[in-house]
Amino acid sequence: MKHYLTAEWGRAVARPYFRAFLLVLLALAAGLPLLWRFGLGDMFQGSFGDSLSLLTPFFTVGLYLAVVVADEVFSDQYKNDTLKNEVSFGLPRRRIYLGKLVTAAGIGLLLAFLTLLVYAVLCRVLLPGAVGDWVQIQTFLFRLLGALPLWMGALSLTVAAMFNLAHTIPMMVVVLACLGGLSSVLRMVMRTGVDWLARGAEMLYHLLLTAPMDVMEVPLWSPAWLGWTWGVGLLWTLGAAAAGLALFARRDIR
């Protein structure tokens, strides 16, 4: 497994796709504080803590970026028959599946770390400090800690779909339906006025990856909210991995 992970990691980071995506993320992370400081000074007049607070509503975007991160590792598998060759050569399907999932998770964490680091460092250097910054820094770290397992759940779901749906459109439909479509449907059901139906829809809604992020006002370091995010994140991560691996183990690779 160690050698397989090393090979997968080397292949992923060597791709021009990875470098291009990383450069785009870093350019966005650096561009905002530079623009605020030197380009449009009147556009943002907040402190370092305020700049971090601006990011937290956008953590939901990380769920959808899971598709791009998974594609970093998986996009060549059907196009170049790599997956078929790995199975034909006798590599255990469990190793193939888990190897790519772990590699994708590592790539995602690296991209998130570098992007947030560049943004935070430049904001700290270029923007003034304020008395309330420490509270905003804690809020940022708290929301980030809650977002990580949800991002991992979205990534596990995407990898499961990529392994078992060879065509891009069905794969995207499944992933986007689980991430965004179900939320809209369940919210409509919750408004029907039928008590038992609304209660059932509400219970299911709280198991969605987007549900914890929809709550904007959360007490700082709330154990209930963190337990919710990690519970839902682990449920989707382990559930999608188990289902994806079980389907892949029985799938006929042509």
N, C-alpha and C positions, 0 to 999 in steps of 0.2 A: 504493500500500500504506500509506503514511504516513497519508493521510486516512481510509482504512478503519479502521486501528488506532485513530486518534483518536476516530472515531465509536463504535467498539465499546467502547472504554474509557469514554467518557462515558456511554454507555447502561448499561453494567454498574454503574458506581459510583453512578449516579443512582437505581437501583432500590431500593425499600424493603427488598427481600430482602437486598441487600448490607449495608445499614446495620443491619438487625436481626441478621444473623449476626455482623457485626463487634462489635456491642454485647454479644452473648452471649459471644463469645470474650474480649473485654476484661473483662467482668464476672467470668468465671471466673478470668482471669489476675490480676485485682486482688483477688478475693474470698478466694483461698487465703492469701496472705500477711497480709491484714488479719484474717482469721479466726484464723490462727496467733498473731498479735501481740496482738489485742484480745479475741477471742472465746473461743478454747479454747487458752489458753497451754500447757496440759499435753499437748495433742494432738501438738505438734511442738516439740521443743526443740533442733533442730539449728542449724547455722550457715548462712550464705549459700551456701556450697559444697554443703552437704547439700540445700538446696532445689533447686539446679540438677540434682543427681544424681537427684532424684525424677522429673524429667521424661524422662530418656533412655529408660526402658522404654516410655514412651507415644509415642515417635516413630512406632511402627507405626501408630498411629491416623491419622497424616497420610496414609497410603496410602488409607484409606477416606474421609477427608474430601475427597479428590480428586473424588468424585462431587458433593459440595456445591459445590465451587469451580467445576467445569465447568458445573454447572447455573446458576450465577450468570450465565454468559455465554450459555448455550445454551437455557435452559428455554422461552423464548418462540418459538423458531424454528418449531416445528410447530404450536403452539397458535394463533398469530396469522398463520400462513402467511408469516412473514418470510423463511424460507429459500427457499420457492418463489418469492417476489417477487424476491429477490436474484438467483436463477438466471434468472428470466424477463427481468429487466432487463439481462442480458448480463454481469453481473460474473463474472470468471473463477473457476471453482470452486477453483482453487488458492489464490487470494487469500482467498476466503471461509473455506476450511478453515484455512489457516495463520494468518489474521488472528484467528480465534476461538481457536485453540490458543495463540498468543502472548499474547492478551489474558487468557485463563484463567491462563496461567503468571504473568503480571504480577499479577493479582488474588491468586493463591495466595501469591506471595512477599510482597506487601503485608500480607496477613492474618497470615502467619507472623511477619513482622518486628515488626508492631505488638503482637501478642499476646505474643511472647517478650520484647520490650523492656519492656512494662508489668510483666510478671511479674518480670523480672530487676531492674529499677530498684526496685520496691517491696520485693522480698526483700533487696536490698542496703541499703535505708534502714531497714527494720523489723527485720531479723534480725541477730544478732551475727556478727562475723567469726571465723575460726579459722585456725590455722597451716596446715592442709592445704587451705585453700580454693583456692589457685592450681592445684593438681593437679586438683581437681574442676572448676574452670572450664575448664581445658584439655580435660578429658575430655568435658565438655558440648559445647564447640566442635568437638571431633574427631568426636563422634557426630552432631552436627548437619550437619557438612560431608559425612559419609557418607550422611545421610538425604536431603539435597536432591535428588540425581539419582534416587533411588528414588521420591520423591514426584513428580518430574517424569515418570517412567516411568508411574506410576499415572494421572497426569492425562492423558498422551497416549493411554493405553489407553481411558480413559473418554470422551475427546473422539471417538476413532475409533468407539466403540460408539454414541455419541449421534448422530453424523452418519449412521450406516448402519442403525440400528434405531430406527424412529420411535416405538415403544411402550416405555414405561418398564420394564415387567416383564422382557421379554427383554434389554433393555440392562443392567439390574441383575444378572440371572442371569449374563450373560457376564462382567461386571466382577468380581463377587464370586467367581465360579468361578476366574478367573485370579489374583485376589489371595489368596483363602483356600482355596478348594476343591481346587485342584491340589496345594497343599502337603500337605493331609491325605491325599489319594490317594497321592501319591508316598511319603510316610512309611510308609503301610501296605505298599506294594509293597517298600520297602526292608527290611521285616521278614519278608518271605515265606521267606527262607532260600535262595532260588534265586540263586546268585551272579551270573550274567550279568544277570538281571533287576534285582537289587538295585543292581548297579553302574550300569546304565543309568538307573534311577530316581534314584540319587544324583547323577549328572551333570546330569540335568534339574532336580533340586531346587535345585542351586546356581545355576541360571539364573533362579530365581523372585525377584520383588521382595521377598518377605518373608524369604528365606533369610539375607541378611547381618544383618538385624535380629534374627534368632533367636539369633545368637551374642552372649551377654551379656558374656563375659570376653574383651576384646580389648586387646592391648598398646597403650599410648598412642601415637598418631600412627603406627600400623602401616601401612606403605605397601602391604602385601599386602591388608589389609582395605579400605583406601580404594580401591585398584585394583579390588577385587571390587565394591564398591558403585557406583563410577562406571562400570565396565564393564557391569554388569547394568543400571544405570539408563539409560545411553546406548543399550544394545541395545533395551530396551523403548521408550524415547522415540522413537528413529529408526525402529524396526521398526513400532511401532503407527502412527506418523505416515505412513509410506510405505504401509502396508496400508490404513489408513483413507482416505487421499487417493486411492489407486488405486480402491478400491471406490466412493467418492463420485463420482469422475470418470465412472464407468460407470452410476451409479444414475439411474433414472428418477424425477424428483421430481414428485409429483402433489399 
